[in-house]
């Protein structure tokens, strides 16, 4: 698996955490960090799975 895919997944998770933290802070959620971490972890896992499947499919075509 390419390091570029891992970098994209981590970047997607970090951007999602920052955006969710700001949104949860704006609506005065009692646990902004936990909510941001949960959502960003889910986005990280989804993007990692998507890119892993894409790479696997590309290797099978070869």
Buried (B, 14 or more C-beta within 10 A) or exposed (E): EEEEBEEBBEEBBEEBBEBBBEBBEEEEBEEBEEBBBEBBEEBBEEBBEBBBEEBEEEEEEE
